Amino acid sequence: MNCFYRLKALATFEIKKCDVFKLDEGPATQVVLTRDEGLQYYRTMQTMRRMELKADQLYKQKIIRGFCHLYDGQEACAVGIEASINLSDHLITAYRAHGYTYTRGGTVKEIMAELTGRRGGIAKGKGGSMHMYCKHFYGGNGIVGAQVPLGAGVALACKYQGNNELCVCLYGDGAANQGQIFETYNMAALWKLPVIFICENNRYGMGTSVERAAASTDYFKRGEFIPGLRVDGMDVLCVREATRFAADHCRSGKGPILMELQTYRYHGHSMSDPGVSYRTREEIQEVRSKSDPISMLKDRMLSNNMASVEELKEIDVEVRKEIEDAAQFATTDPEPPLEELCNHIFCDMPSLEVRGTNPWAKLKSVS
């Protein structure tokens, strides 16, 4: 372990410049990364990656059923965003939500158990892949684009309460042409809401490439009257600096800002999509070899003597064990009993009777 004492505590990196819209200046291009930050980002991204690969395995074994949208390849987006906001800030996203559930404070065990529909899941086994929640995290939303107006509502609450908090509101390129998104832009700009709209552009809305779906693929300019940034979403440091810039913009009372994160998903749209009918295996492999967010961070840390190979391998081993333990729990924990089916409809109310599938079937809901 003595070699660790000679490792550098921090290093400065030159990162890719963001494209800007309606802004006089953009985020910094020279950034400092400390060793502790680097190790933390590495561990979090590896945990997310391994968790999604385990979910893929359990789905193929028919242990996870139903809709399941995996986030591997896009880890730098979630980790970079979280590095520049507070846990007391708010976040809402679409249905590719496992990674954000983890960065917002959920545990791997709770997420895996939710995927398998077990009692110990983060939504007590009743939400599944698309509907996970925790403090200041509003899901996991299954309707395309519907989380965007909800996020503006959360930002309105932040402004109303005057608590200097903000809401990060995420959607994909596939949702970017939805009318409700433009309605939300308008209201957010009128009321100067502290909201960061983030389009995670992974190049395909389901199986349709952005070029075939959008007359303009400059998603960061789509706010028209809202300033925008286009960011390398595969580089955790680029995302971190852009989010820091956007958060400062919101907290200073300037209203909403829009970010487009150019990223890539390695899996198909969902587990029912093999992901190779509308793109080639070579394309996926090229992104993996040239732009993988975990490899990029790892190479930076090793080439700048901020971590040792052994140290990172140790983290990998610990992460794999955590995932295996969580998968074991997720396959042995009991399913929720039928009498709990209607619980938690309301958060703080006396128990009430809920009608079942016919007028004679009476169920009880307990907060």
N, C-alpha and C positions, 0 to 999 in steps of 0.2 A: 504493500500500500504506500510505501515511501514515495513512489513516482508521482503520486497525486499532489504532493506538496509543491512540485515544480510546475503544475498546470496553471495556465493563465486564468485570472479571476474574471477578466472581461476582454472584449475585443471590439473594434469598430469595423463595420461592414458598409460597403457601397451597395445600395439596392436599386432596383429598377424604378425609374421615374414614373409616377402616375400620370395618365392623361387627365386633364381637368376641364370642366365646363362651368362657365359663369363664376370662376374663382380667379383672383389675382395671383395666388400662389398655391402650391400643393404641399403635401406632406414632405417631411425631410427625406433626403436620399442617402445621408450618412447617418447610420444608427449604431447604437451601442448595445451589445448583448452581453449580459453577465453569464458566468458559468452556471450559476444556480438557475437562472431563467432558462438557459439552453437545456439543461437536464430535465427541468420540469416540463418544458414543451415537448421534449423527446418522449418522455414517459407517457404524457397524456395522449400524444398522437399514436404511439405504439399501442396503448390500451384500446383506443378507438378502433384501430386497424384490426387488432387481434379479436376484439369483440365482434366486429362485423364478419370476419372470416369464420368465427365459431357459429354465428347466426346462420351463415350460408350452409355450413355443415349440418346443423340441426334441422334446417328447412328441408334439405335433401333427404334427411332421415324421416321426414314427416312428423317431427316432434314440434316444430313451429309450423303453424298453418295460417292460411289467409294472406292478406297483403303484407309485404315485407320489402321495404325500400332501403338499400344499404348505402352507406356514406363513405366507403373506402375510396381513397384518392382525393377527397375533399377536406381532409383533416386540418390543413393549414387555415382554412376559413374559420372554423369554430375556435381553434386554439388562438389564432391571431386576434379575433374579435374579443374573446374573453380576457385576453391579456391587457386590453386597453379600456375595459369598462369595469364597473364594480358589481359584486354579486347582489347589491341592493338595487341595481338597475334592472330593467325588465327585458325579456326576450320572447319573441313568438316566431314560429316557423311553420313550414308546411309539414308533409308527412315523412320526409327523410330526416327523422328527428332523434335517432338513437344517440348520435354524437353530442348534440346540444343538451340532451337529458343528462348526459354524463358531466359535461363541463359546467352545467348549472347546479350540480350538487348531488345528482342521483348516483347510486353505486352500481357497479357492474352487475352485482348479484340481483339488485332490484330490477335492472333493465332486462337481464336475461330471463328472470322469472316472469316478467310482464310479457315477454315474447312467447313464452310457453303457456301463458294463461294461468299462472299459479297465484296462490294466496299471498305470497311474499313479494309479488310484483309491485312496481312503483304506483300503479293504479289498481292495486289489489287484484290483478289478474283479469280486470274487466275492460281494459283499454286496448291491449295488444300493441303491435308495432307503431301504429299511427297516432295513438292517443296516450302519450306519457306526459306527466306534469310534475313539477316540484315548485318550491318557493320562487316567486318572480319569474317563472317559466310557464307559459300558457299554451304549451303543446306545439307540436303534434296536432295538425288540423287536416282533415281528409278532403275538404272541398277546395279545389284549385283556386288559389288567390284569395280565399275568404279570410285568411288570417291578416291580410294587409289593413282593411278597415278596422279590425279588432285591435291591431297594434296601434293605430292612430288613436283609438279610444283610450288605450292604456296611457299613451303620451298625453292625451288631454287631461287624464286624471293626475299625471305628474305635474303638469302646468297648473292645474286647479289647486293642487295641494302645496305648490311652491316648495317642493322638497329637493330641487336641483337634480332629480333623477331623469333618466331618459329611457326610451324604448327602442330596441333594435328589432326591426321588422323584416324578416327574411322571406324571399320567394324565389322561384326558379325562372329561368328564361322561358319555360313553357307557360308560366302564368303571366308573363310580362305584357301580353296583349289583352288582358282582361279589362273590361270597362271599369269595374269597381276599383281597380288600382289607380286609374286616372282620376276618378272621383275623389279618392283618398288623397292623392297629391294636392288637389285643389283645396280641400278643406284644411289639410296640414299647413299649406303655404299661407292661406288666409289667416289662420289662427296662430301661426308661428309655433307649431307644436315641436317639442323636443324629441323628434323621431329620426332615426337613421334607417332609411329604406335601403335594403341590400338585396340586389339581384345576384344570386349564385348562378352564374352562367356556366353550366357544365357542357354546353354546346349541343345538347339534344333535349328536346321536350318529348318525353317518351322515346319514340323512334324517329322523330322528325328533327333534322338539323336546323339550327337557328336561321341559316340562309334561306331555307324553304318555308319558314314559319313567319319571319318578320321582314317587313319592307325596310326597316332600319335596325341593324344589329348593334347600334351604339346605345345600349341600354342605359348608360350613365347620363345620356342627354335626354332621356325620355320624359324627365320631370318638367322640361321646357322652362319653367320659371323657378325651378329648384336647382341649386348648384349640384354638380356631380363629379365623381372620381371613377376612373377605370383602373383597376388594381390587378397585379399578378396574384391570383388567388392560390397559386401553388407554393408561394413563398410566405412562410409564417411571419417573417419580419416585415414584408411589404404590407400584409394585412394588418399587422399590429400598428404600424405607423399610420396607415390610412384611417384606421378606426380611431386612433388617438386624435388625429386631426378632426375627424367628423364629430367625435364626442365633444371636443372643445368648442366646435362651431355651435352645436346644439345647446350646450350649457351656457354659452355666452348670450343666449336669447335671440340668435339669428334665425331660428326656425329649422325646418327639416333640411336634410342633405341626402343625396342618393349615391350609393356605391355599387359599382358592378365588379364582382369578383370573377375573374376568368379562371375557371377551374375545370376539373374533369372527374367523372366517376368511372371506376374500373368495372364495376358490375353493370348489368343492364338496368333499365328504369326500375324494375321490380324483379323479384325472384322468378316471375313467370316470363321474363324477357331475357333470352340468352345474351342479348347485347351485341351480336355479331352479324345480324341481318342487314343493318343500316350503317355499319362501320366495319372496318377490317380489323383482324387480330393484330396486324402489323401496326395500325394506328395506335391501338391500346398499348402495345409493347413499346412503341416509340415514346409515348408520354411517360410510361413507367421508367424507362431507362434515362430519359433526359430531364424530367421535371418532377419526379416523385417528391412530395413535401418532406417525408421522413428522411430519405436519402440525402436531400439537399441540406437539411439541418445537420445531419450526422457528418457529412463531408466538411461542412464549415467548422464544426467543433473540433474534428480530428486534425484538419489541416492548420488550424490556429492554436493547436495544443491546449484546447479548453477541456478536453476529456480524453480518456484512454479507451482503446478498443475493448479492454477487459471490463471497464466500468459500464460501457454501453451494453455489452453482452450480459452483464449481471442484471441490468434493468430489464432486458429482454426475457431473461429466465423468470424474474419476479412477475413480470406482466403475464407471461404464459401460465404460470401457476395460478394467478388471480383469476384468469379467464376459465381455466379448467375447474377450479373450485366453484366458480359462479355457475358454470354449466351443470355441474353435479347437483348443486342446489336447485337449479331451474328444472331439472328432470325428476327430482325426488320430492320437492315441496308439494303438498296437496293442492288440488284445485279448489276454488272458493265454493262453499256449499250453496245449494239452491236458495236457502232462506236469506242469503246475503245479496241476492240478485239486485234488489231495488234499493239497497242502502246507499247513502251519500248522494241522493238526488239534490238535497239542499245541505248547506254546510252547518247551519245552526238553527234547527227547528225541532219542535216536538215530533215524535214518530207519527207517520201518517199512513193511511191505507192507499195502496196503489192497485188499480184494476189490472188483472192479468190478461190473458189472451181471450177471455170471455167474461161477461158480467159477473159470473159466479166465482171466478178465480180471484181470490183476494190475497194480495201480498203486502208486506209491511216494509216501510222505508224508515231507517234510523239514521240520524245525522252522524 
